[in-house]
């Protein structure tokens, strides 16, 4: 657990509102290169998430586990299984110079008062200048009531980055799937109800979908490892439909 704690303490010390904003701008153009989804699956196989106490498996195995559980439960929503497969591909950032505290782990909303359910709590933010900056310590901070999550700046990580990749490349994954990608690590919101005062009606309508996804993401870890060779053609067909060819990452 020490590596998990250390990762979060570093994250909470360094993830300021300005840092999160600058990271969004840095990666918005797509600076990593062009890869297909399956090529990127091979790349992220090298990564083990240092914030995750539940698994030491490489990320590609976890993603196949998640996808196969969703596929079994929702056979009429193949796009949902695809989201399970690709949801953590944004962790490729860890292989391009970003420390894991800027890539993995539960995220939170910057620019306003911290949600009460943020993992490890306020003591873990010691050294973060935002916690003593009056602009960012009120309930709404730099935001307005019910402005919508699309208009807030979450701490930077693989969720927002992968959402950028999919929207930049005009993926046809439904809006529900894009919400899952973008907010699956925002546990204070979808597990504990924090930040509802910032949410729009659209956010609240999408919340049950994010919660459904989270149940598969969390509870797939430790299960049997899928036969990747057997299931891979199914996902290659879905990729061809929803996010084909080489994407700009």
VENNORVEN-V119673 format. One record per backbone hydrogen bond with DSSP energy under -1.0 kcal/mol. NH is the residue of the N-H (numbers start at 1). CO is the residue of the C=O. If there is no record, write none. Layout:
# VENNORVEN-V119673
NH/CO + NH/CO
This chain:
# VENNORVEN-V119673
5/1 + 6/2 + 7/3 + 8/4 + 9/5 + 10/6 + 11/7 + 12/8 + 13/9 + 14/10 + 15/11 + 16/14 + 20/16 + 21/17 + 22/18 + 23/19 + 24/20 + 25/21 + 26/22 + 27/23 + 28/24 + 30/27 + 35/247 + 40/36 + 41/37 + 42/38 + 43/39 + 44/40 + 46/43 + 47/44 + 52/49 + 59/47 + 62/58 + 63/59 + 64/60 + 65/61 + 66/62 + 67/63 + 68/64 + 69/65 + 70/66 + 71/67 + 72/68 + 73/69 + 74/70 + 77/74 + 80/77 + 81/77 + 82/78 + 83/79 + 84/80 + 85/81 + 86/82 + 87/83 + 89/86 + 91/88 + 92/89 + 93/90 + 94/91 + 95/92 + 96/93 + 98/93 + 102/99 + 103/100 + 104/100 + 107/185 + 110/153 + 113/138 + 118/115 + 121/118 + 124/121 + 125/122 + 126/123 + 128/125 + 131/128 + 132/129 + 133/130 + 136/133 + 142/111 + 143/140 + 146/197 + 147/144 + 148/198 + 151/148 + 152/149 + 155/108 + 158/103 + 161/157 + 162/158 + 163/159 + 164/160 + 165/161 + 166/162 + 167/163 + 168/164 + 169/165 + 170/167 + 171/166 + 172/242 + 178/174 + 179/175 + 180/176 + 181/177 + 182/178 + 183/179 + 184/180 + 186/183 + 187/185 + 189/186 + 190/186 + 191/187 + 192/187 + 193/189 + 194/188 + 198/195 + 199/196 + 204/200 + 205/201 + 206/202 + 207/203 + 210/206 + 211/207 + 212/208 + 213/209 + 214/210 + 215/211 + 216/212 + 217/213 + 218/214 + 219/215 + 223/220 + 228/226 + 231/227 + 232/228 + 235/231 + 236/232 + 237/233 + 238/234 + 239/235 + 240/236 + 241/237 + 242/238 + 243/239 + 247/35 + 249/33
